[in-house]
């Protein structure tokens, strides 16, 4: 494996690109290491009542808008966050994906996808919480889940 650093003073932010002939376990491990490092440098503040919380991204099942407020759902609780979903899409690590106009989910916490006449339902590990995937985002979700598997 070759490692190369290029300095470009025209860039406004740092970018890491992994080039490989295929998506194998080595590439996957590199990606996870880099992802973990960048997650540690980014933090979001979550609010509940009069308290601020600093949650690990892995504990978040999904983000959802409700009456113009965005809530982060964990297994047992939910917190308010002061970002819109489109802003979160740019701030969140790659393990999160938009699944509808009103929801972003954590791919690492998906337990099952259930298709029915009324739509596709995402269920989460160790939780009763669930959220619907819109038809527009379903193919993207399936592709990401298959690549991850």
N, C-alpha and C positions, 0 to 999 in steps of 0.2 A: 504494500500500500504506500502510495505517495502522499505526503502532506505538504501543502503549499500555502503561503500567506501572500496576499496581494494587498498593497496599500493604495487606495485611491482617494485623494483628497476631494473629489467631486461627490462622494457619497455622503448622505446625511445620517445614515444609521448603518450599523454593522450587519453583515449578511453572511450566513454560512451555507455553502452549497456542497452537497455530497454527490459526487459523480461516480456511478458504478455500472457495470454491465448488467446487473440484476439486483433485485431487492432480496438479499439473502440475510442470514442471521447476523453477519458481521455489520452490515449496513443498518439493520434494525437496532443492534446494540449501540452503535455510534449515535444513531438518532435519539435513542432513549437517554443516553448520557448527556447529550447536548440539550435535549428537552428538559431534563431534570435541572440542569444548571441554570437555564433561562427561567424556569419556573421559580427558582429560589430568588432570583433577582427581581422578579415582578411580584408585587403583592397588591391585593385589593382589600378594601375595607368594607366589611359587612356590618349592618346595623340591625339591632333588635332592641326595642324599648329605648332605654337611654344608654345602651352599651355599644361599644365598637368591638368587632371580632375580626381576627385574622385567621382565616381558615385555609387549610391545605386544599389545593385544587382537587386532589383525589377524593376528598370527602364530599364534593359537590356532585349531586346527581344531575341536576339540570337548572337552567335559568328560565324564568317564564315571566311574561308581562301580564299584569292584571290591573286594569283601571289606571293605565299610564305609569305604573310603578313596576320596577323589575325586582323579582324575588329570586334568591338562590336557594334551592332546596337541597337539604341533606337527608340522610336516612330518616331522622326523627324530627327535624325542625325546618324552618325556613327563615331567611334573613332578607332584609331589604338591601339593595345596592344602588348607589347613585350614578349609574351609567345606563344608557340605552342599550338595547341588544346589538345594534350595529356597531356601537363603540366596543362592546365586549368581544365581538367577533375578532377585532383587531388586537385585543389585549390578551385573550385567552390562548393557552398552549394548544397544540395541534390535536390533542385528545378530545377537543370539543368541536361539535359540528351543529350547524343550524338545521333544524328539522321542520320548522314551520315559521310563519310570520311572527309567532309569539313565543318560540322556544328554541333554546340551544341546549344540547345534551352532552354529557360526558360519556364518550364511547367506552371507557374502561369500566363503567358501572352498569352496563346493559346486561340484563338477565335474559330477556327474550323479546322477540318481535312477533306479534300476533296479527295476522291479516284477517279482515272480515269485510262484510259489505259496507259497514260504516267507516272503515279506514284501517290503518295500521297502528297498533298500539305498542308502545315501548314500555316494558316493565323493567324495574331496576332490582339489583341484588340487595337482599336483606331489607327490603322496603315494600310497603303497600302502595307507594306512589307510582303513578303511571302518566304518560303523556302521549298524545297522538302525533303521528308524522303526517305532514301534508303530502299529497300525491306529487307535488312539484319537487320535493326534497327526497323522496323515497329512494330513487335510483342512486343518488349521491351517497346516502346512508349505507345502502347495501354494498356499494363499491368499496367504501372505506372499511366496512366490517370484514369483507372478504380479503382485502389487502392486509389487514391487521392480523387475521387468523393464521 
